């Protein structure tokens, strides 16, 4: 069970309580240091979220209490009134981060799933005589030269207001790098707003970015500030910028040049102070040549280009990342320590990873769940269900015996392979596979979708197997 402790007024966290409980978190509330101490004695929270001060409580007490305890959970400050000097002071005392309310459920969940005590992020180089205090951004795992070069450049430019264009294949971590840049900048105490430019049609994306006035279009029942306004004093991420329509690109260019936005249907020009980051998985230069992206906007965005390497370019980083994700999910699901077998290590080193880091993360979550404390084998990655048996060797051995005798009317004779004799009759693997499929269908009253999920295979694989059995004359229905 994942536990979180909130040292804050109920109204500050009420909106996130139900979603976090539904996501499997155990939540605690305290209003002072005494209440927090009691919760810490009874439970081991993964993260503590605390207001800087409440009646009878100051967060400095909590930070002092945990300063000499290596296993003390990270403390994240939450406040409805951000202050850069306060953020710098509290983070120098040991706070992990400093967030502006309202709280975001997904952001809380993401932080709670991180392994305890992540490796520190390298300090940021001095920029313009000022060294930003916010040097505790997302952890970027890896030591390959390709990723270290990008990290070095990111640290050098993080403290500036220059626009950054982050390119790379899908799954390379472009949004994480955006959050890293924000957290390492002077704007880290301000908001970080991400907008997916590919998710909305042009007219809705314009309203989402710049806001609208009441009555500006059908359904505009109230004034709505846009993402640029909400990001004022912080950072805005324009994710998949290449998917933005040309007409909207012209309006975005004006915002970047003038620092002003006009709400849809409005007459008032609004000044904004926003640092702009953009990501793309396309070759924008080629997009410009094809007339699908404005050249002037490309030049305006591409002040600092960061190209993230694919996982194929990062060598043994794949093993470091695999270990990182395994530990994260072992902690999240409360599983015993799970090693990688030599065969799994070799498989990870040779696999191409078209989905990059995102694919690796998904594979490692799947592997630790299927291995369940045993060494991870290549079969636990289950890339193509058709290529893998429905069960592993341990399960096969468990099914031999009385149940197997009863299930097979024609058991195979005793076999001697390489001098190791089986003690009794053995059911062929394909026959056990058919038995398990029949049991799966019986357990789900013939529902193929549920049976496939129960068996850990795709519906397509199940359908192919059933057709194969019918062709061989086995009664299925």
Secondary structure, DSSP 8 states (H G I E B T S, - for coil): -EEEEEES-HHHHHHHHHHHHHTTEEEEEESSHHHHHHHHHH---SEEEE-SEETTEEHHHHHHHHTT-TT--EEEEEESS--HHHHHHHHHTT-SEEEESS--HHHHHHHHHS-SS---------BTTB--S-----------HHHHHHHHHHHHHTTS---EEEE-STTS-HHHHHHHHHHTSTTTTS-EEEEETTSS-HHHHHHHHHEE-TTSSTT--S-EE-HHHHTTTSEEEEETGGGS-HHHHHHHHHHHHH-EEE-BT---EEE---EEEEEESS-HHHHHHTTSS-HHHHHHHTTEEEE---GGGSTTHHHHHHHHHHHHHHHHHT-----B-HHHHHHHHH---TTHHHHHHHHHHHHHHHHTTS-B-GGGG-SSGGGS-SS-HHHHHHHTTHHHHHH-SS-B---EETTEE-SS-B--HHHHHHHHHHHHHHHTTT-HHHHHHHHTS-HHHHHHHHHHHHHTT----
